[in-house]
C-alpha cells in the first residue's frame, strides 16, 4: 500500500474507533439501509449524539446518504470497506 492508501486507511480506522460507530456499521451491514432516526432508540442515545457519529462516518466515507422525504437514510460505502479489508489483510500474520 502506498502512503495515500495508508493515510486513507488510518482515517477510516480512526472513524471506526467508537463502539457506537462500529455498531452502526455492523447494523448497516445486516440491514442494508437505515434512516438516521432509527439509530437513537437502538443505541439508547440522543439524536444529537447519533448525528455526530453518523457525520463522522459520512465524512470518513464509510457511509453514504440518501434523502427520503424529510429523512436521511444511511448505507455502507463498499469502496471504503474495501480499503479497510485490504489493510486488515495486509496486517494479518503470515500474509
Protein Blocks (a to p, Z undefined) as FASTA:
>chain_A
ZZklmmmmmmmmmmmmpfklmmmmmmmmmnopacfklmmmmnopafklmmmmmmmmmmno
paccddehjaccddddfklmmmmmmmmmmmpghZZ
